[in-house]
Amino acid sequence: MISRKLILVIIAWGCALIAYSKELKTFEERLHKAQTEAEQTTQRIAQLLMEGKLDSLPHQSYTPSEALYLVFGNGELFFWSDNWLVVNDLHKLPCGDWHYQEFENAHCIVKWQGVGVFDIFAIMPIKYTYIIENKYLQNNFADYLKLDTKWDLTYRPTEKTGHKFYNKEGNYLFSIIKQKKKKTTTHINTKAVQTFSYTPLLETENNTIERISHISHNTIRFYAYLFLIPLIIYLGWFIYMLYKHKGFANLRINYKFQIVFSFIIFVGFFIVLLVTMDYIRKNYERRQRFLLQEKALYIQKALQDTYFWNTHLSRHNTSSLNVYLKDLSYTYKTDIHVYDIYGHLIGSSQPALFDLGLLSHRISPRPFFSKDPNIIQEETIGQLHYISAYSDLVNGDYSVIGYIAVPFFISSNLIKAQINSLLAILIPIYMTIMVVSILLTFFISKKITNPIITMGEKLRKLKIDQHNEKIIYHQQDEIGLLVEQYNQMVDEVEQSTALLAQQEREEAWKTMARQVAHEIKNPLTPMKLSIQQLQRMQKIHPDNFEEHFQKATHLLIEQIDNLTLIANEFSYFAKMPSTQVEEVDMAAKAQASIELFLPEVENRIQINYHGKPSDAWAMSDEKLILQVFNNLIKNAIQALNKKTNGQIDITIEEHPETILIKVADNGPGIPDEIKDQVFIPNFTTKTTGMGMGLVITKKIVEDSGGMIHFTSSEQGTCFFLEFIRASTPAQHISEHTEEHPLT
């Protein structure tokens, strides 16, 4: 047990050591990268100094962003890249490599490089050391190093604790150790530092503002929840409609209209809300910048009057400047800093901020090195962001004798309170407008699309053989024009239908008359010739007249029978009874038809049945379906008339919703050129008959709700009949139950 615990401890210690080494290795890589970038920037500054381009220094980009670059000429500081590091007492070491130095607000590493009469210092902060800590001032490692707060920095060359870092020449820089205990926050007496501009660094903001913001925030939250309920219902309805219609493209036009316009309203609402919030924020910031600029002008005028006769600022003529600036700060409710002509602090309404190492004694380089120092810029102390208005300090001759800085902190809580207060008023109005707009969208979409939907229903029900209703729509808009065209189309369809029906009837009568005349002429011609032949035989050969008379009468009777058959077929087709659709046992009917033709074909043609012996129920006419089988089998027999090994196969297949019947023969098949005419009335390839059999068969099948088609080749012909499958009728079930009762 002891050895197992020891192994676990060793494994845990090893993992921690690996993580420790990896984290410090990453820290070292980032530090070396930043050092390389700082050295490259130093070389670029040196190049500009050698080329005499001193005016280009303020316009350079300095990397890394948290590094500070100072340039001295003949021992005098004449350029600095920033002022956020409080740097004093720089050491110019002869080695010219990085070395450690601690300043008022940060542990840093410094590198010096000489260029003629110039000295360039690159200063990189490693870890901050503010005298106080709060949410704005955090004594953490610099952002570019990204080292966790569990580590601390120490400068102890002689001690072996921690991980030591060295410069390129092998000299000790600093050590990184585990932070054993978090430093407690240092509090400052706010009565001694009664600042206007840096209040967040020293105390919390106005509780009244927070209370107003909290009340407004709760109101907005209530409206948000109130709005969320109908929004969820709407989204649920939208998803359901998409699922029901299988996509947006399949939605009805009124639903598309409602969804699109509702979406536009929602998006418009949020855009207006965001624009409103952005406007409030920017308007507040513009207002504060304008007020700050006005304050700076008033303070500039007051200081100009005070130093009207002075040609420069020094300790001798500014001994009471701090007191005067304190009075001005109470008057204008802002802090004030005054710098001399060289950019060094000469007076402040809050000197304690500089004594605490929170602010540098040097002015920001941008207004100092700019041609026009009257600017407003953003500045930072730690994580505190604020703005400062700069202006030059002039005397009575308008000669510049110094610079004035007026900082101001734009309270995010105050902006938030103003935004929340305004939103608490606007959101109910926006929500009301949005809900009313959505309801109007639903109403208007129905109003607009109802005529279109009605027109669609009318078009769906449009029949050319019956009276169609028109649409009533009184508005004269685009939909009105569409409705007018539809109503006009209905009139034209009815007129065209009546005309077409009349033409079809006339054409049908003409066709029928031609067909009847043609079919009647065919037997009349031989009848006429037979009678004429009898007349001649009576005159020429009266002795043989009796024999010729018998032959002629036999021919006449045969032709009269043919005429009777033609008349009967036309009569039957014209007087066919309407189809009475009911459940029919197709297996029984097929076998009954086969039994009818078996004596006729004897042994020369085989008729085979494949399928259930009974109970193959389908929807058709029980009386007429037998004629269908008879016609198809009869046609097959006639096709096999000259074949010795003829075969007819009748197959019945049951499918989930249909009954499929196949009537196939192995005859010569139907030629391709006449396949399209098989179901045309009066078309036949036989010498007798009217060609009405397949026409009647197709009519019976289609009137039953079924379909008929065929395939044909040199190997034979197969007709396919597809009927709607039916369940077993109740009467047949009861009869079956009586015959076979349960025991």
Secondary structure, DSSP 8 states (H G I E B T S, - for coil): -HHHHHHHHHHHHHHHHHHHHHHHHHHHHHHHHHHHHHHHHHHHHHHHHHTT-GGGGGGS--SSTT-EEEEEETTEEEEES-SSS---S----TT-S-EEEE-SSEEEEEEEEEETTEEEEEEEEEEE--SS-SSS----B-TTT---TTEEEE--TT---SEEEE-TTS-EEEEEEE--S--------TTT---SSSHHHHS---HHHHHHHHHHHHHHHHHHHHHHHHHHHHHHHHHHHHHHHTSGGGS-HHHHHHHHHHHHHHHHHHHHHHHHHHHHHHHHHHHHHHHHHHHHHHHHHHHHHHTTT-SS--TTT-TTHHHHHHHHHHHHTS--EEE-TTSBEEEES-HHHHHTTSS-SB--HHHHHSS----EEEEEETTEEEEEEEEEEE-TT--EEEEEEEEE---HHHHHHHHHHHHHHHHHHHHHHHHHHHHHHHHHHHHHHHHHHHHHHHHHH--TTS----------SHHHHHHHHHHHHHHHHHHHHHHHHHHHHHHHHHHHHHHHHHHHHHHHHHHHHHHHHHHHHHHH-GGGHHHHHHHHHHHHHHHHHHHHHHHHHHHHHHT------EEEEHHHHHHHHHHHHHHHHTTTEEEEEES-SS--EEEE-TTTHHHHHHHHHHHHHHHTTT-TTEEEEEEEEE-SSEEEEEEEE-SS---GGGGGGTTSTT--SSSSS-S-HHHHHHHHHHHTT-EEEEEEETTEEEEEEEEEB----HHHHHHHHHHS---
